[in-house]
Amino acid sequence: MPCSIGSLGKDISGTEISDLNSSATDSSSKNSPDSALAGAITEAGAVPAEFLVYQDVWERVNPHEYDVSSRLKFSAVSSRYPEAPADTIAMWIADMDTKPLPEISAYVADSVQNAYGYQDSDMGEAVQGWFEAQQCSVNSGSVVSVASVISAVDVALKTFCVSGDEVMVLTPTYGPLVDCINNNSLKVHGVHTNHDENGDDSIDLSSLSKNATAFVLCHPNNPTGQVLSASCQSELIQFCNEHGILIITDEIHSEFGFLSNDEPLPIPLFGSHCDAVAQKGIIHISSVSKSFNLAAIPGASYAIIEDPVIRAKFSTAIASRHLEASYLSQVALKAAYSLGHTWLDNLRKALGLNRKLVHFYFKQQNIDSEYTMGKAGYFLWLNLSKAANCADENASSSKMSQKSVFNPASTFDSCVSRGVIGSDGNQFNAPGWIRLNIACHPLQIVNALDRLFFR
């Protein structure tokens, strides 16, 4: 039956999904041992308490308040998906249902009050210090501030490619990266990945193009969460260096690595295990906006470019377009990187439990469906078409409870009609798939999966 997954937890009671804004426990009991064991009730069953230890990390948003929310993820649901029911669960836009660290907001507010006129704030040392704490060597002088990851990718393509050039990109991958290639009159060359028996991701080297000028690489990949093995990274860098191909990486999801059993560990900069000479042909691009949930400010983005010639040319192109990170975004970055370690560690642990909950759900419900969360990020990448095939094969034994039967959604539109808004796989050149944002309360995850697989 839907969400009959309390058998491995306690006999539990707690928060009703019908009122996600009301807490099941007093604020004084948050994160206490008693509250961790309290568990919670979903629409059709119980979530084991072991997955709720970090539930207070997450803001609980009532779908009936979406229209008055200032967050686009909620406020745009009714206009974008008018056919969706009133109690729709929003799991599409890639932000997190958690409030940013208050100290960052205070730091930014103080700067607004006391700084005026044109300002600048060098964030190179802050970036260097952040990566040094992760045992990754970054020179502060190699850091270039940029307005956003996508604008930086766009400028890099404009600067180092000419119309008609071929640019490699993973498939599937984040749609706006492909848009950058197309919008600059460049040719998209899709590169496929492999998943071996050890669970490692690698590139199909036969799909690489020697004629490409650049490789725009989302790493970790959005939406699949793929993290290329160190050996694969080395092979790819060697191939690109041999053929004069610039690597442009979008590494915005790298703080949310889960390389082993969904235990949190940041993903190192792409190719950082290689020697300095090998890394010279890479433009690393990242941001604090995703990892610290600062899209509203936004937190600053930056490029790390070790090669001085490439860095100078890129910096000039950014400056000529006035696409540097704003002063306040740099203030937010410095505050995040100096004050946010504990906050981010707790968030990572909460995400790790959410990922474990997803695996547990499919196993406990005996659902045979093609899905992945990869080794990084906070997305569940689900094949709707394969789930539908499983339903057909097991139709005679699909009765799961007195009120629900196993009847999985098979299209994006059917997900919307059931009240689950994800991101359509067509946005990633992967029709038949859906991306679900699981950076939310665990009750929401289970309720969404129940809706998608049972009727």
N, C-alpha and C positions, 0 to 999 in steps of 0.2 A: 504494500500500500504506500501511497505517497508519504515520504518522510517518516517511515516507521523505523527511524534510525536511533531511537533512544535506548535500544537494548544493550548497547555497550556503555551507556552512561548511567547516571543515577536515575531514581524515580524522581522526576523533576517538575518544577513549576516555575513560572517567571513571566517574562514580557510577552504580552499578546501582540501578534503581528498587526492586529486591527488598530493598534494605537502605538505606532513606533516612536512617537514623541514622548511617551510616558515611560519612565524608567521602572524596572522591576525592583530596584534596590535603592535605598537611601544613598545620597551622594557620599556620606561618610563611610559607606561600606564598599565603595568601588575598589576593585583589585584586592580585596581582602580574601582570605581562604574561603570564608563562608559564601561570599558572592560568586566566587569562581565555581563553586559546586552547585549553585542554584539552578543552572540550566535555563532553558527557555522553551516556550511553546511556539510553533509555527502554525500555518494554516491547517495542517493535517497531521501533525505529529510533533516529535520532540527532537531537539538538537542536543547531543551529548555534551555534558558540561566541560569536557576536556577541550572543546573547540571554542569555548566562551571565556577563556581566561583573560583575553585582551579585548573583550567586547566593548569596554568603555573607551577604547581608542576611537570608536566609530560614532559619528553623529547619526541619529535615527530620524529619518525624514518621512513624514506622513505623506503619501501620494496625494491626499486631498488638499495639501498645502502647496503643491507644485506651482500653481499659477501665481502665487504671491511670493514665490522665492526669487531672489536676485540671481541665483545660479542658473546659467543657461541650460545646464543638464536637466533641470526640472522645469523651468519656466517655458522652455520651447517645446515641451512634449505635446501640449494640446494643439498648437498651431502646426507643428511638423507632422504629427501623427493624430489627426482628428478622429480617426476610427478606433483609436486605442481606448480601452475602458478606463473608468474614473480611477480605479485603484492600480493603475499601471506602475510597474517597477522600472525605474530608469537606470540602465546599465550601459550607456552608450558613450558619452563624452569622457575622455580620458583624464578626469581629475578624481580626487579621492574624497570620500565622505568623512573627512576629518579636518578639524580646524587647524590652521598653521600654528606653529609655536608662538605663543603670545609675545615672547621677548622680541621676536622679529618684527611684529607689528609695532611694538613700542619703540624699537630702534628706528624704524621708518618714520613713525609719527614725530619723533623728536627731531629727525632731520628735516621734515617738512616745516616744523615750527622755527627752526634755527638756521637753516641754510637757505640762501636766496641768491638771485643772480645765477649766472652760468657756473656750474660746479663740475668737478671731476673727482673721481675716486679710483685710484689704481687698485685693481683687485688681483693682480698677478701673484702677490705673496699669499693671499688668502687661498687661491686655487692651489698654489704649490704646497702649502701646509696641509690642505685637505687630502691631497693625493699622497703626500709623504706619510700621513697617518695610516694609509692603506698599503704602505711599502711599495709605492709607485713613484718613480723619480720624474718630476716635472720642473722645468726651469721657469721661474716667474717671468723672465723676459720673453718666453715663447707664447705667453697668453695674450690673446687679442679679444677685446670685448666686442660683442655683437648683439644686435637687437633681439634676435631669435634664432633658433636652430634652422628653421626653414629659410629665413632670409639669408643666413650665412651659406647654406647649401646653394641657394640661387646665385649669390654673388660669386661663389667659387666656380660654378659652372660657367657663368658669364666671363670670368677672368681667365680661365685656363682651357676653355673649349671654344670652338668656332662652329657656326651653324653647319649641320650635317654630320657632325662627329657622332660616334657611337659611344654610349655610356651604359655600363653594366649596372644592374640592380637585381637584388634578390626577388624571387617570385614565390609566394605572394609577399608583399611588403607594404609599408605605409604609403597610402595614396598620394599625399602631397609631395613626397619625394619624387614619385614618377611624374607628377604635374610639373615640377621644376625642370625636369629633363625635357618634357614635351613643350613647355612654354618657352624654352630657349632654342627651339627648332633643332633639337638633338634627337638622335635615334635611340630608343630604348632597346637594350639587349638583356633579356631575362636570363638569370642564372638560377639553376635549381640546386636544392640541397638534398642531402641524404641523411638518413637516421639509422645508425648501425645497431647491432645487437647489444652493444654496451650502453646504448642510450646517448651516444655522442653524435653531435651534428657536424656535418662536413659539407663542403661544396663539391658538386659534380664538376671536377676539373675539366671534363670534356665540353662543358657548356660555357667555359670562359672564352672570351674573344681577344685575340692578339691585336685586333685592329681598334680596340676601344681607346679612348683618350682618358676616361675616368671610370671609377667604380664608386657609385654612391651606395654605401653600405649601412643599413640600419642594424646596429649591433649593441645590445641584444635586439633581435628583430621584432618588430611590431607588425603583425599581430601574434606571431607564433611563439614568441619568447625564446627563439633559438639562440644559442651561444655556440659559436664555432670553437672546436677544440683548438688547443694551442698549436698542435702540429698542422692543422688545417690553416690556421692564421699564418703560420710561417710559410706554407706552400703558396698561399694566395699572395702574400707580400713579395715573395721571390718572383712569382709570375709577373706581377705588376711592375716590379722594378726592372725586370729583364726586358719588358716591352714598353717602358716609359709611360705607364698608366698611373695616374694620380688616384689615390684612395681618399675618399671624403666620407668620414664616418659620422653618423648620427648616433650618439651614445647616451641619449637622454634617459634611458631606462636602466642604466648600468648600476645604479645604487640598489636596485631590487634584484639581486642575484640569489638564486636558490639552487646551488650546484649539487647538493647532496641531501636527499630526503627532505626537501623543502626547508632546510635550515638556512637562515639568511647569511649571505656573504656577498659584498659588492663585487661586480665584475671588473677586472682590471682593464685599463685602457687597451684598446685593440692593438695587438702586436707589441705590447710593452715588454714581453719576455724576449723579444728579438734585440739584436745589437743596435746601437745608435745609427749606424749607417743604413741599416735596413728600414728604420723608422722614418727616414727623411722624406719619403714620398707620401706621407700621411697628413691629412688635415683632420684632427679630432675635433668634433663639435659636441658640446653638451650644455647643460643648464641646471640651475637649482629649482626652476619652476615646477618640474615634475616631481622631483624627490621630496621637496618641502611644501608642495601644494600651494605654490605662490603664483599661479597663473593670473590672478587678479591684479598683481602689482605691475608687471610680472617680475619674478626674480631674474637676475641677469643670466644671459647666455654668453658663451665664450668659445673660442677656438684655441686649440693648442697645436702649434706648428713649430717643429724643431728646426726645419731647414730655413735659414735666414733669407734666402732669395725668395722662396715661396711665401714666407711670412710677410716680407716687405711688400710684395706685389698684392697679396690679399688684403693687408692692412690699408694700403692706399685705396684699393677698390671699396672697402667698407667705409672709409672716411669720406671719400668723394661722394658717396650716396647718403651720408649722414645716418648710417645704420649701426653706430656704436650702441652699446648698452647705455640706457639712461642712468643718470646719477642715482636716483632712488632704487633702481633695480640693482645697481652695484652695492648700494648700502644694504639691501636685503640679502644679497649673496654673502657679503662679509659677516652679517649677523648670523645667517644660517650656518656658515662654515665654522664660525667660532663658538656658537651657542647651541647648535642643534644636534650634537652627537647622541645624547640620551634620547631625545624625542624621536630621532630617526631610527635608533635601535629598537625602541618599543613598537614603532610602526612596522618595521621589518618583521618582528616577531608576530604581530597581528596578521600580517599578510601571509606569513608562513603557515599559520593555523588555518587561514581561509583556503589556502591551496590544499592542505591536508584534508580539510572538510570536503572539498570537491572530489578528491580521489575516494574518500570514504563513502560519499553519497553513491557514486557509480557502483562501487563494489557491493555495498550493502543492499542496493536495489537490484543488483544483478542486471544492470543495464549494459548491453554491449553496444557501445557507441564510439565512433572515432573522435577523439578530442585530444588537445594538448594544452599545457600551460608553459611548455618549454622549461628552460632553466632560469628564466628571469622575467620580471615584469609582473603586472597584475591583471592579465587577460586570460580568460578561458576561450579557446579557439575551438569551436564545435562544428562538426560536420552534420548538418541537418539532414542531408540526403541519405547518408548511411544510416542514421537513426531511423528514418522512415522505412528503410529496407528491413531493419531488425523487427520493427513492429509488424510488418507483413508476415515475416517468417514465424512469428510467435503469436499470431492473432488468436489462435484457438485457446491459448493459455494466458491471455493478457489480463484476466481479471485479477486485480491487485487488492481491492478492498470493496466494501459494500457500496461505496459512493464513487469510486474512481477506477478507471481501467487504464492500462498502459496504452497510450495513444500519442506518440511523440509528434511534435510539430515538425513539418518537413520543408517549410519555406519560411523566409523572413517575414512575409506578410502574416502567416499563421502565428508566428511568435508575437507580433504586434497585437493581433486580435485576442490573444490570450493574456495580454497585459505584461509583456516583457519586451522592453526596448533595448536592443543591442545595436551593434554596428553591422550593417549588411556586408557580407563577404564580397559583394560586387565592388565595394570601395577599395578592396585590396586585390582585385582581379582574381577573386576566388568565389565564383557563384556557388550557392548551396551551403555556404558556411556562415557562421555568425560569430562576432567577437563580443564577449560579455565582460564588462569591467567588474572585477570582484574585489575592488578596494572599497568595501562597504561592510555593513554589519552582517555577520554570518547568517542571521535569520533571513535576511533578504536573499542571500545566495540560495539557500534551501528552498525558499518559497518560489523563487524564479525557476529553479530546476524542476520542482513539482509541477509548475504550470506548463513547462515545455514538454514534459514526458508523460503526464497523466491528465485525464479528462474525467 
